[in-house]
């Protein structure tokens, strides 16, 4: 089984580690955890500021984690479908803060640049894992 999680992973913190550990748990010891990392340009457009750590640094930090098997750059930026099609995962994992209050997945699919129909065509589902409350890279950045 292959699981993919995609994010910026700037200032890696316990929330990131818990997401990756939960992803490893879902695929087990014989599965593969793939991490897609957003490019600096995309992060700047999306968050209105560049990441603190460069793309190269974020990739190297993720590669050093025992629960991560492969790290790739999300070259599609707003169209994560390109990365998803290249990896061909069985599931995508993300924090449950991306799940819409009404239970729909439209907001996360829009973030990925895909549709529910696109996901269905690939028989692909999203596994929402409990988000670590009170921890985010954006909040950490403000404190500094």
C-alpha positions in Angstrom: 0.0 0.0 0.0 1.2 3.5 -0.8 0.1 6.6 1.1 0.8 10.1 0.1 0.7 13.3 2.2 1.3 16.7 0.7 2.3 19.9 2.4 4.8 22.7 3.0 6.5 21.1 6.0 8.2 24.3 7.0 9.5 24.3 10.6 8.8 20.6 11.1 6.9 20.3 14.4 5.1 17.6 16.4 2.0 18.0 14.2 3.9 17.1 11.1 5.5 14.2 12.9 2.2 12.9 14.1 0.7 13.1 10.5 3.6 11.2 9.1 3.5 8.6 11.9 -0.3 8.1 11.4 0.4 7.7 7.7 3.0 5.0 8.5 0.6 3.3 10.8 -2.1 3.2 8.0 0.3 1.5 5.5 2.1 -0.7 8.0 5.7 -1.7 7.9 5.5 -3.1 4.4 3.7 -0.1 2.9 5.3 3.1 1.6 5.0 6.6 2.8 5.5 9.2 0.1 5.6 12.9 1.0 5.0 15.7 -1.5 6.6 19.0 -0.6 5.2 22.3 -1.9 7.6 24.6 -3.8 8.7 27.9 -2.3 6.9 29.9 -5.1 3.6 28.1 -4.4 3.9 28.7 -0.6 4.5 32.4 -1.2 1.4 32.7 -3.4 -0.7 30.6 -1.0 0.4 32.0 2.3 1.5 35.4 1.2 5.0 34.9 2.4 7.9 32.6 1.6 8.7 29.6 3.9 11.4 30.0 6.4 13.3 27.0 5.2 14.1 26.5 1.5 12.6 23.7 -0.5 15.9 21.9 -0.5 16.2 22.1 3.3 12.6 20.9 3.8 13.1 18.0 1.5 16.3 16.9 3.3 14.6 17.2 6.7 11.8 14.9 5.5 14.2 12.4 4.0 15.8 12.1 7.4 12.6 10.9 9.0 12.4 7.1 9.6 8.7 6.9 8.7 9.3 8.5 5.3 10.2 6.3 2.3 10.1 8.9 -0.6 10.0 12.7 -0.8 9.0 14.5 -4.0 8.5 18.1 -5.0 4.9 19.0 -5.8 5.9 20.6 -9.2 2.2 21.0 -10.1 1.7 23.6 -7.4 -2.0 24.4 -7.5 -2.5 21.2 -9.5 -1.4 18.4 -7.1 -3.1 16.0 -9.5 0.2 15.8 -11.4 2.1 14.6 -8.3 -0.8 12.3 -7.3 -0.8 10.7 -10.8 3.0 10.2 -10.7 2.9 8.5 -7.3 -0.4 6.6 -7.8 -1.1 6.2 -4.1 -3.8 4.1 -2.6 -4.7 6.8 -0.1 -3.9 10.4 0.7 -3.5 11.5 4.3 -4.0 15.0 5.7 -5.0 16.5 9.0 -8.7 16.5 9.9 -8.7 20.3 10.0 -9.1 20.1 6.2 -12.4 18.2 6.5 -15.3 20.6 5.9 -17.6 21.1 8.9 -20.4 19.5 6.9 -18.2 16.4 6.3 -17.6 17.2 2.6 -14.2 17.2 1.1 -14.6 20.1 -1.3 -12.2 22.5 0.4 -9.4 19.9 0.4 -10.0 18.8 -3.2 -10.0 22.5 -4.2 -6.6 22.9 -2.4 -5.3 19.9 -4.3 -6.7 21.2 -7.6 -8.8 18.1 -8.2 -12.5 17.2 -8.0 -14.4 14.4 -6.3 -15.0 12.9 -9.7 -11.3 13.0 -10.4 -10.6 11.1 -7.2 -13.3 8.6 -7.9 -11.9 7.9 -11.3 -8.7 6.9 -9.6 -10.4 5.0 -6.8 -8.6 7.2 -4.4 -9.7 8.3 -1.0 -8.5 10.7 1.6 -7.8 9.5 5.2 -8.2 12.4 7.6 -6.0 12.0 10.7 -6.5 13.9 14.0 -4.7 17.2 13.8 -2.4 18.1 16.7 -4.3 21.0 18.3 -2.4 24.2 19.0 0.5 23.5 16.7 1.1 25.0 13.3 4.0 26.4 11.4 2.2 29.6 10.8 1.6 30.1 14.5 5.2 29.2 15.3 6.3 31.8 12.8 4.3 34.6 14.6 5.9 33.7 17.9 9.4 34.1 16.6 
